[in-house]
Amino acid sequence: MIEYRTSSFCSAGSCVAVGRTAEGGYAVIDTKDEAPRPLHFTSDEWAAFVAGVKNGEFDPA
């Protein structure tokens, strides 16, 4: 079973949650979905995403 975490900025239950998989990757769910269908990412994919966030690659223009 995956333990999911949400951001401390999450409010009103409209958030995403992230958890580590047994294989060492990451799973992401929508917290308002009653039957979560996680998106799965390898650790390399997750690291690339986090680096992109830190570098501002997803900031609005």
Secondary structure, 3 states (H helix, E strand, C coil): CCCCEECCCCCCCCCEEEEECCCCCEEEEECCCCCCCCEEECHHHHHHHHHHHHCCCCCCC
